[in-house]
């Protein structure tokens, strides 16, 4: 167990640390220089790759990705992917406790997928 002296030292250190904090001025960024040079954005890399042509099909990877996504969601009946897709299009409902029953006729969509 820590003695009173140790507790006092820790409390003093914490207080000095808090005293050193200074709020940002209005309109001032906490990181005015931005990211360090050489920082790699994985998201930017993925976006670039999705827009490149896949050599075998001459389609961009984004089209191939979405085709597979739709196949999994609709043809395979993956309800979780369908829900994810709808959430990304319309946004998530404000009240996550609300439940809505939806019936969708996917026959026309399956016909289009089979034609591909």
Backbone as JSON, one array per atom type, in Angstrom:
{
  "sequence": "XXXXXXXXXXXXXXXXXXXXXXXXXXXXXXXXXXXXXXXXXXXXXXXXXXXXXXXXXXXXXXXXXXXXXXXXXXXXXXXXXXXXXXXXXXXXXXXXXXXXXXXXXXXXXXXXXXXX",
  "N": [[0.84, -1.18, 0.0], [0.48, 2.27, -0.73], [2.31, 4.91, 0.81], [1.53, 7.98, 2.65], [3.22, 10.01, 1.73], [3.93, 9.26, -0.9], [1.44, 9.4, -2.14], [0.93, 12.13, -1.92], [2.97, 13.2, -3.54], [2.23, 12.15, -6.04], [-0.23, 13.44, -6.37], [0.61, 16.11, -6.48], [2.13, 16.05, -8.85], [0.14, 15.45, -10.7], [-1.44, 17.74, -10.46], [0.34, 19.73, -11.38], [0.56, 18.91, -14.0], [-2.06, 19.3, -14.89], [-2.21, 22.08, -14.56], [-0.58, 22.87, -16.6], [-2.03, 22.56, -18.87], [-3.55, 24.15, -21.6], [-6.29, 25.75, -23.0], [-7.38, 25.61, -26.44], [-7.31, 28.42, -28.64], [-10.19, 30.11, -29.89], [-11.25, 28.83, -32.94], [-8.8, 27.77, -33.53], [-6.74, 25.08, -34.48], [-5.97, 21.93, -32.94], [-3.94, 20.57, -34.01], [-2.16, 22.06, -35.93], [-0.26, 21.68, -37.99], [-1.0, 19.4, -39.23], [-1.01, 15.99, -40.42], [2.0, 14.04, -40.01], [4.73, 14.22, -42.36], [4.93, 11.72, -44.83], [3.07, 10.06, -43.73], [0.86, 7.41, -44.19], [-2.21, 6.87, -45.72], [-4.49, 4.42, -45.36], [-7.11, 4.26, -46.23], [-7.14, 6.06, -48.39], [-5.46, 4.68, -50.12], [-6.97, 2.36, -50.59], [-9.18, 3.48, -51.89], [-7.96, 4.46, -54.23], [-7.11, 2.04, -55.38], [-9.58, 0.76, -55.8], [-10.53, 2.18, -57.96], [-8.97, 1.4, -60.06], [-8.38, -0.49, -63.09], [-9.19, -3.92, -63.41], [-7.14, -6.27, -64.77], [-8.01, -8.71, -66.09], [-10.81, -8.48, -66.53], [-11.34, -5.95, -67.4], [-12.83, -4.19, -65.94], [-13.43, -1.79, -63.35], [-12.14, -2.27, -60.06], [-13.96, -1.53, -58.11], [-16.5, -1.94, -59.29], [-16.42, -4.73, -59.54], [-16.2, -5.46, -56.88], [-18.65, -4.47, -55.82], [-20.45, -6.04, -57.29], [-19.93, -8.62, -56.28], [-20.65, -8.14, -53.65], [-23.4, -7.57, -53.88], [-24.25, -10.05, -54.88], [-23.7, -11.76, -52.72], [-25.34, -10.59, -50.78], [-27.95, -10.63, -51.92], [-28.42, -12.88, -53.73], [-27.42, -15.0, -52.18], [-28.89, -14.54, -49.97], [-28.03, -13.13, -47.7], [-28.81, -11.65, -44.93], [-27.63, -9.87, -43.12], [-25.78, -8.47, -44.71], [-27.58, -7.26, -46.46], [-28.93, -5.55, -44.71], [-26.78, -3.94, -43.9], [-26.17, -2.74, -46.34], [-28.55, -1.27, -46.88], [-28.47, 0.45, -44.67], [-26.23, 1.95, -45.33], [-27.06, 3.29, -47.58], [-29.46, 4.72, -46.92], [-28.86, 5.59, -44.4], [-28.53, 4.96, -40.91], [-31.32, 4.16, -38.82], [-32.67, 6.56, -36.48], [-33.58, 5.63, -34.0], [-32.43, 2.86, -32.68], [-33.78, 0.82, -31.5], [-36.15, 0.44, -32.77], [-38.11, -1.67, -34.8], [-38.68, -2.83, -38.04], [-40.68, -4.57, -40.25], [-40.02, -5.78, -43.39], [-41.0, -6.68, -46.61], [-39.7, -7.94, -49.53], [-39.7, -8.38, -52.99], [-37.46, -10.23, -54.54], [-37.13, -11.48, -56.93], [-36.99, -10.21, -59.58], [-34.5, -8.99, -59.33], [-32.8, -11.13, -58.86], [-33.06, -12.4, -61.32], [-31.73, -10.56, -63.0], [-29.14, -10.75, -61.94], [-28.51, -13.42, -62.53], [-28.39, -13.24, -65.25], [-26.02, -11.97, -65.71]],
  "CA": [[0.0, 0.0, 0.0], [1.28, 3.49, -0.83], [2.28, 5.77, 2.0], [0.99, 9.33, 2.43], [4.21, 10.79, 0.99], [3.79, 8.88, -2.31], [0.15, 9.93, -2.6], [1.09, 13.58, -2.04], [3.81, 13.45, -4.72], [1.42, 11.88, -7.22], [-1.23, 14.5, -6.47], [1.31, 17.32, -6.94], [2.47, 15.85, -10.27], [-1.1, 15.55, -11.47], [-1.85, 19.15, -10.45], [1.25, 20.46, -12.29], [0.19, 18.51, -15.35], [-3.31, 19.99, -15.21], [-1.91, 23.51, -14.66], [0.12, 23.09, -17.86], [-2.98, 22.49, -19.98], [-4.06, 25.44, -22.06], [-7.32, 25.52, -24.03], [-7.11, 26.21, -27.75], [-8.01, 29.65, -28.95], [-11.33, 29.88, -30.75], [-10.89, 28.7, -34.35], [-7.44, 27.24, -33.67], [-6.68, 23.62, -34.49], [-5.05, 21.31, -31.99], [-2.85, 20.0, -34.79], [-2.12, 22.98, -37.07], [0.6, 21.22, -39.08], [-1.61, 18.22, -39.83], [-0.29, 14.72, -40.28], [3.43, 14.09, -40.3], [5.07, 13.83, -43.72], [5.16, 10.29, -44.98], [1.97, 9.29, -43.16], [0.14, 6.71, -45.25], [-3.64, 6.68, -45.47], [-4.97, 3.16, -45.91], [-8.36, 4.54, -46.93], [-6.8, 6.66, -49.69], [-4.92, 3.59, -50.94], [-8.08, 1.5, -51.0], [-9.97, 4.22, -52.88], [-7.2, 4.44, -55.49], [-7.15, 0.68, -55.93], [-10.94, 0.48, -56.28], [-10.76, 2.87, -59.24], [-8.09, 0.83, -61.09], [-8.95, -1.57, -63.9], [-8.73, -5.27, -63.18], [-6.68, -6.65, -66.11], [-8.75, -9.79, -66.73], [-12.2, -8.16, -66.88], [-11.4, -4.56, -67.87], [-13.75, -3.44, -65.09], [-12.75, -1.28, -62.17], [-12.31, -3.14, -58.9], [-15.17, -1.13, -57.4], [-17.63, -2.65, -59.9], [-16.3, -6.14, -59.19], [-16.51, -5.56, -55.45], [-20.09, -4.3, -55.61], [-21.13, -7.21, -57.84], [-19.81, -9.7, -55.29], [-21.41, -7.71, -52.48], [-24.82, -7.79, -54.19], [-24.49, -11.48, -54.98], [-23.73, -12.31, -51.36], [-26.49, -10.05, -50.07], [-29.25, -10.96, -52.5], [-28.52, -14.26, -54.22], [-27.19, -15.92, -51.06], [-29.83, -14.21, -48.91], [-27.31, -12.7, -46.5], [-29.61, -10.57, -44.36], [-26.74, -8.89, -42.49], [-25.27, -7.6, -45.78], [-28.7, -6.44, -46.95], [-29.14, -4.49, -43.71], [-25.64, -3.04, -44.01], [-26.33, -1.99, -47.59], [-29.62, -0.3, -46.68], [-27.98, 1.45, -43.72], [-25.27, 2.83, -46.01], [-27.78, 4.11, -48.56], [-30.41, 5.61, -46.27], [-28.41, 5.96, -43.08], [-29.14, 4.17, -39.85], [-32.45, 4.82, -38.15], [-32.32, 7.27, -35.25], [-33.89, 4.78, -32.85], [-31.98, 1.51, -33.02], [-34.69, -0.15, -30.91], [-37.33, 0.25, -33.6], [-38.01, -2.78, -35.73], [-39.59, -2.71, -39.16], [-40.72, -5.77, -41.08], [-40.06, -5.4, -44.8], [-41.07, -7.79, -47.55], [-39.17, -7.49, -50.81], [-39.69, -9.39, -54.04], [-36.12, -10.16, -55.12], [-37.1, -12.27, -58.18], [-36.43, -9.45, -60.71], [-33.08, -8.73, -59.09], [-32.1, -12.42, -59.09], [-33.02, -12.61, -62.76], [-30.66, -9.73, -63.54], [-27.86, -11.31, -61.5], [-28.27, -14.66, -63.27], [-28.08, -12.87, -66.64], [-24.63, -11.46, -65.79]],
  "C": [[0.89, 1.25, 0.0], [1.17, 4.32, 0.45], [1.78, 7.16, 1.63], [1.91, 10.19, 1.59], [4.08, 10.52, -0.52], [2.52, 9.46, -2.9], [0.25, 11.43, -2.82], [1.9, 13.93, -3.28], [3.01, 13.23, -6.0], [0.39, 12.97, -7.44], [-0.6, 15.8, -6.97], [1.66, 17.22, -8.41], [1.24, 16.03, -11.14], [-1.55, 17.01, -11.56], [-0.97, 19.97, -11.39], [0.9, 20.15, -13.74], [-1.09, 19.24, -15.78], [-3.1, 21.48, -15.38], [-1.27, 23.84, -16.0], [-0.83, 23.08, -19.06], [-3.49, 23.88, -20.32], [-5.12, 25.17, -23.13], [-6.91, 26.19, -25.34], [-7.88, 27.51, -27.89], [-9.15, 29.31, -29.9], [-10.87, 29.87, -32.21], [-9.51, 28.12, -34.59], [-7.49, 25.71, -33.6], [-5.71, 23.12, -33.43], [-3.87, 20.69, -32.69], [-2.68, 20.83, -36.06], [-1.26, 22.5, -38.24], [0.04, 19.97, -39.76], [-0.8, 16.97, -39.58], [1.18, 14.91, -40.59], [3.67, 13.68, -41.74], [5.37, 12.35, -43.76], [4.07, 9.43, -44.37], [1.16, 8.69, -44.3], [-1.31, 6.53, -44.83], [-4.08, 5.39, -46.16], [-6.23, 3.4, -46.72], [-8.09, 5.13, -48.31], [-6.26, 5.59, -50.64], [-6.02, 2.68, -51.45], [-8.92, 2.19, -52.07], [-9.27, 4.25, -54.23], [-7.3, 3.08, -56.17], [-8.53, 0.34, -56.48], [-11.22, 1.12, -57.63], [-9.86, 2.34, -60.37], [-8.81, -0.28, -61.84], [-8.34, -2.9, -63.5], [-8.37, -5.82, -64.56], [-7.54, -7.71, -66.81], [-10.13, -9.39, -67.24], [-12.35, -6.78, -67.51], [-12.46, -3.75, -67.14], [-12.95, -2.9, -63.92], [-13.08, -2.19, -60.99], [-13.58, -2.8, -58.11], [-16.39, -1.86, -57.95], [-17.61, -4.13, -59.53], [-16.67, -6.36, -57.72], [-18.01, -5.47, -55.2], [-20.89, -5.47, -56.17], [-21.1, -8.37, -56.85], [-20.65, -9.39, -54.05], [-22.89, -7.98, -52.71], [-25.14, -9.27, -54.27], [-24.62, -12.11, -53.6], [-25.01, -11.86, -50.64], [-27.8, -10.6, -50.61], [-29.35, -12.42, -52.91], [-28.38, -15.26, -53.08], [-28.12, -15.63, -49.88], [-29.17, -13.8, -47.61], [-27.98, -11.45, -45.95], [-28.73, -9.49, -43.74], [-26.17, -7.93, -43.55], [-26.37, -6.71, -46.34], [-28.93, -5.26, -46.01], [-28.02, -3.46, -43.78], [-25.77, -2.15, -45.24], [-27.39, -0.91, -47.44], [-29.18, 0.81, -45.73], [-27.03, 2.43, -44.4], [-25.95, 3.73, -47.03], [-28.62, 5.16, -47.84], [-29.94, 6.14, -44.93], [-29.15, 5.12, -42.05], [-30.32, 4.91, -39.25], [-31.99, 5.48, -36.85], [-32.52, 6.39, -34.02], [-33.54, 3.34, -33.22], [-32.88, 0.44, -32.41], [-35.91, -0.41, -31.77], [-37.08, -0.89, -34.57], [-39.08, -2.59, -36.8], [-39.52, -4.0, -39.95], [-40.92, -5.33, -42.53], [-40.11, -6.66, -45.63], [-40.66, -7.25, -48.91], [-39.21, -8.66, -51.79], [-38.35, -9.27, -54.77], [-36.03, -10.92, -56.44], [-36.55, -11.46, -59.36], [-34.91, -9.21, -60.56], [-32.28, -10.0, -59.33], [-32.01, -12.72, -60.57], [-31.9, -11.81, -63.42], [-29.28, -10.29, -63.18], [-27.52, -12.58, -62.27], [-27.88, -14.36, -64.72], [-26.64, -12.41, -66.79], [-23.68, -12.54, -66.05]]
}
